[in-house]
């Protein structure tokens, strides 16, 4: 037997697995690195988050990513170069972290790498060729380069299998949310506010009714606006700009007027739709192209919040016996969180209340997908498939 296959079999048979989960989102903040220990697989999986850090990207690296992100036309050579280089870069960051944590790389069973999304194209955003090409997504950061340069078996490119099995490739949080965070006594909504906002609905009364869906922009429009108009800044720290403005109701109504928001759950979207062109068109439609930056930011925060609230209210259908546990970069936007608290009150928490670091949650969830890929029974939410491609270090 190929020794790599034999090693993978041994890992699958172990009662516990040590897995490094990696996540890099559409806001380009940095690489989330979670050192996880999983006991078991499937329902009842136990997590021990042993270490977590975010390695911030340099401004130069952020610009490299932005040059190929969510663009219909890009330099193909740059995409090819970045695909390999990001894998090598991730391996270097992992080695640095393991050295700091005084963890021997030989004790790590797997790396689970989400990669860097550069384009997400669900077919509902392409009505002209939807029947020909279907759903599509692309993440770069090659798993083979990561495996060879880290010396650790790597599982990557999770979203392709979900699409191949009939999904839209996002969001994938439902798998980990269900296995780690479902409750038999509490109806839970796991809200992630990243570049795009999504939530997982986990009712206590029936494990068959859970699902996950995108709801619209989280941070992406706000971050894109700041980056375009405030050089050197990547987000509105402490909502300092947004708090100086007032919500423009005409702009807010125009931003909300898109068929995506009326589409049934589950659904997915991305910055390919909700970007500065979307904002510019909305400003033009309202006859306010020169609206102040302060009012625009205040309105964008209200827009993101409104879509989250509307989507959750559609799902719960007037019920109030649920709790919301939030994670993602949006929880650090005081203006956005203020709007959510004004509506949901004491039902709103962060995943800290569930003993899960909200900053680490997405990296942990991809580590869990790797755990399921090698040791699970594909018995989670539909489509019930094992996700991830396996790359050996030798």
Secondary structure, 3 states (H helix, E strand, C coil): CCHHHHHHHHHHHCCEEEEEEEEECCCCCEEEEEEEEEECCCCCCEEEEEEEEEEECCHHHHHHHHCCCCCCCCCHHHHHHHHHHHHHHHHHHHHHHHHHHCCCHHHCCEEEEEEEEEEEECHHHCCCCHHHHCCEEEEECCHHHHHHHHCCCEEECCHHHHHHCCCCCCCCHHHHHHHHHCCCCCEEEEEEECCEEEEEEECCCCCCCCEEEEEEECCHHHHHHHHHHCCCCCCCHHHCCHHHCCCCHHHHHHHCCCHHHHCCCCCCCCCCCCCHHHHHHHHHHCCCCCCCHHHHHHHHHHHHHHHHHHHHHHHHCCCCCEEEEEECHHHHCHHHHHHHHHHHHHHEEEHHHHCCCCCCHHHHHHHHHHHHHHHCCCCCCCCCCCCCEEECCC
